[in-house]
Amino acid sequence: MKVREYMTVDVTTVTATTTVTGAAQLMRSSGVRHLPVLHAGELVGIVSDRDLLGAHDEAAQLQRVSTVMSSPVNTVDADQPLADAVRTILSRRISALPVLEDGRLAGILTTTDCLLALQHEPQRDR
């Protein structure tokens, strides 16, 4: 089983200059908990709903995503075995891995995707 068989390919992203408020609104409207952060098409970070939890006051909400994102980012290659990706998720205590193909963002693998893999239901069109 390869990562590409189970990753989510329709990835919602933000830029490093997106506000914390904008990222939170995008997460809510898209129904996602992780947003890869891109700069000029390159992956530079990832922001999770947990990263945004502390941004409750007005000043924090105007902050840029670059101030709360995780960077450098743990990633996985699309052709990597799914079991390797699961080991990374567990050992790093994270819940999402951006998936790269030829150095570019190709998808995202979440703990939900990994659980769906246990049912042997590839999620290629998600």
Summary of the structure (lengths in Angstrom):
residues: 126
radius of gyration: 14.4
end to end distance: 17.4
largest distance: 45.4
contacts: 384
relative contact order: 0.25
helix: 35%
strand: 29%
